[in-house]
Amino acid sequence: MQQSISVKAPAKINYLLDVLSKRPDGYHELRMIMQRVNLCDEIIIKSSDIPGIRLTCKGSKYAPDGEKNIAWRAARALSDFYADRSGVDIFIKKNIPVAAGLGGGSSDCAAVLLGLNKLFDIGLSRTQLMNIGVTLGADVPFFVFENTAIAEGIGEKLTAMAPLPDAWVLLVNPNLPVSTAWVYKNLQLTQRNALVTIPDSFKDLSAVCKVISNDLESVTIPAFPVISEIKDMLISKGALCALMSGSGPTVFGLFEDEKTAIKAGDELSCKREWFVAAVKTI
């Protein structure tokens, strides 16, 4: 009998993204604060009597089907544990913009790892899944971790944080896909001041706003000045603070209430072909 499981793959934002140094392997040493939000891709995983892995992705022209999709590679990474029993069909509905700094591909990958582990009762621990995940993408362990976290190394060294204040988050993407690899290739590392201290807890959103920063803005904003314009717009419409997420170009603003966030989103999306979504932290 065919079995199936439905899983959600949430987006993330970076409250903090410090690039500390370049490593000999070409990656960068990072220090980040990562938070999930309830904008989610929707994934259905079905067992099949037909051997092999088949993946279909709908909702974005930038997200491929089949072997080129990182989520397919996640299924392949676990295939030794289930291939003697079943093939797999994976269906992804993309709601998270692609190449947007929101981690959608990495989240899909993590969701497939978690989903297959549950569907076939494979029994791998979260740590084992995270170790597999980092071979697929630097952000994948964070999504397997399923906690707000300080992420270090290339993103795989995770420390759970005390719950942060709930926030309404307005995501604004000007529909300009940005390559993470291009951003890091063009990043100029300079002597930096002392790192901001990350407190053990944040009493309110204003405290969160005091630590937000993103070193990658130094590359992406000069190439896409609209990012800076969106940050200014968000502040003018009631956001307590605004920042580019990841390598961009998505910008997020933090709001204390849903009504203000939705109103700001309506005003920003009017007459613009931008992706705009008011979401909640999770």
Summary of the structure (lengths in Angstrom):
residues: 282
radius of gyration: 18.9
end to end distance: 34.8
largest distance: 60.3
contacts: 947
relative contact order: 0.17
helix: 31%
strand: 30%
